[in-house]
Amino acid sequence: MNVFKLIEENGLNLHGDIEHFAELIRQEEREKVAAWMMARGYATGHGDTIEDLLVELEWQVRESEREACAKVCEDRERANLYGVKECAAAIRARGNT
């Protein structure tokens, strides 16, 4: 959506409604970020702002990476390889600190 369409659709004028107009732009940008996240399988949480969404995304990416690392440890488990399960548990526990 372009700026002029937002102005027209909401009956705004830039002289008296600038704060309202700025909020419409913020909402549109937030919706773009939320749509990007959802299209890639990420939850948006309670993201009221773009910053909230990015904090949520960062947490989910870190959690996903921890789980991927732990899975690598588990996938390499062998009877003669000591400490693999402990390694996987320690990686997952990092998310709790």
N, C-alpha and C positions, 0 to 999 in steps of 0.2 A: 504494500500500500504506500502511496506517496503522500507527502506532507500536505499538498493542496487538497487531496481527496479527504484526508482526515479533517481538515478545517471545514470543508464543505459539508461533509456528512454529519458533523457535530454542531453545525450552526455557529461556529466560532469566528471571532475576529481577533487578530493578533494584538490589538491594543488593550482590550480588557480581559482577555481570557488566556493570557500567556501561561499561567500556572496550570490551568486545566489542560491546555494544549501540551505542555511538557509532560504531564502525567499520561496523556494518551500515547505519546511517543515511548515513554518508559514501559508502559504496558505492552505495546506492540513488540518492542525489543525483547522483553521478558518472555513473551509468548514464542518468539523465534528460538530463543535459547532452550526453552522447555520442550518445544517440538523436536529440536535437534537431539536433545537427550533421550526423549522417549523413542524416537526413530532408531536409536542405537541400543535400546534395551535398558536404559538407566531410568531410575525413578526420580521424580522431581521433589519428593519430600514435601516440606511446607515452604517451598521457595517463593516468598513474596517479592523478592527482588532478584535481579541478575546476580548480585553477590551471593545471596542465599543459595541460588541454584548452583553456582560454581563451587561453593563450599560443599554442598551435597555431592556434586560430581567428583570432587577431589576425594572425598571419603570413600565413595563407591569404587573408584579406580584403585585406590590403595588396598581396599579390602579384596578386590578381584586379583590384584597382583600377589598379595599374601597367599591367597588360596591357590593360585597357580604355582607358586614356589613350593608350597606344602605338598601339592599333588606330585610335583617332580620328585620330591623325596620319597613319597609313598610308592610311586611307580618304580623306583629303583630298589625297592626293598628286596632283600635276599636273606636267606637263613643265616648266612655267614657275615652279614653286614650289620654291625652293632650300631645302635643309636639313630637309625633312620626314622622310626616312629617318634622318638623324642625330638628329633630335628623338626619334623612336620608340626608337632604340637607346639614347639617353641615359636615357630613362624606364625602360626595361627594366634598364639597368645599375644603377639606384638600388637594386635588390634585392640587389645583390652587395656593397653597402657597409654 
